[in-house]
Amino acid sequence: MDQQQSWSLEAVAQLREMAKERIPVETMSLKLKRPVDQVRTKLGEIGITPTRDSDDDGA
């Protein structure tokens, strides 16, 4: 019943571009209007490691 929204080529291109710009996953989620977990999953599927979330370790 809770069908996952499929990813268009345009959405994947946006995701890749935002990842290159090191935009936080939460922001990507808002811009793409998708849940954070879906964005993280798709990043993993296309071989991109997401940047750390907004709380910076500074280590």
C-alpha positions as CSV (number, residue, x, y, z in Angstrom):
1,M,0.0,0.0,0.0
2,D,2.8,2.4,0.9
3,Q,4.4,2.3,-2.6
4,Q,7.8,3.9,-2.9
5,Q,7.9,6.7,-5.4
6,S,10.1,5.7,-8.3
7,W,13.2,7.8,-9.1
8,S,13.2,9.7,-12.4
9,L,16.4,10.4,-14.2
10,E,16.0,14.1,-13.4
11,A,15.6,13.4,-9.7
12,V,18.7,11.1,-9.7
13,A,20.7,13.9,-11.5
14,Q,19.6,16.4,-8.9
15,L,20.6,14.0,-6.1
16,R,24.0,13.5,-7.7
17,E,24.5,17.3,-8.1
18,M,23.5,18.0,-4.5
19,A,25.8,15.3,-3.3
20,K,28.7,16.9,-5.2
21,E,27.9,20.1,-3.5
22,R,28.0,18.3,-0.1
23,I,24.4,19.3,0.7
24,P,23.1,17.6,3.8
25,V,20.8,14.6,3.3
26,E,18.0,16.4,5.2
27,T,18.1,19.3,2.7
28,M,18.2,16.9,-0.2
29,S,15.1,15.2,1.3
30,L,13.2,18.5,1.4
31,K,14.2,19.6,-2.1
32,L,13.3,16.3,-3.6
33,K,10.1,15.9,-1.4
34,R,11.2,12.4,-0.3
35,P,11.8,10.9,3.1
36,V,15.4,11.1,4.4
37,D,15.7,7.2,4.5
38,Q,14.7,7.0,0.8
39,V,17.3,9.6,-0.1
40,R,20.0,7.8,1.9
41,T,19.0,4.5,0.3
42,K,19.2,5.9,-3.2
43,L,22.6,7.5,-2.5
44,G,23.8,4.1,-1.5
45,E,22.4,2.4,-4.6
46,I,24.2,4.8,-6.9
47,G,27.5,4.5,-4.9
48,I,27.5,7.9,-3.1
49,T,28.4,8.2,0.5
50,P,26.2,11.0,2.0
51,T,27.9,13.8,3.9
52,R,27.5,13.9,7.6
53,D,24.3,15.4,8.8
54,S,24.1,18.9,10.1
55,D,25.7,18.2,13.5
56,D,29.4,18.6,12.6
57,D,31.9,16.7,14.7
58,G,34.8,19.0,13.8
59,A,37.2,16.2,14.6
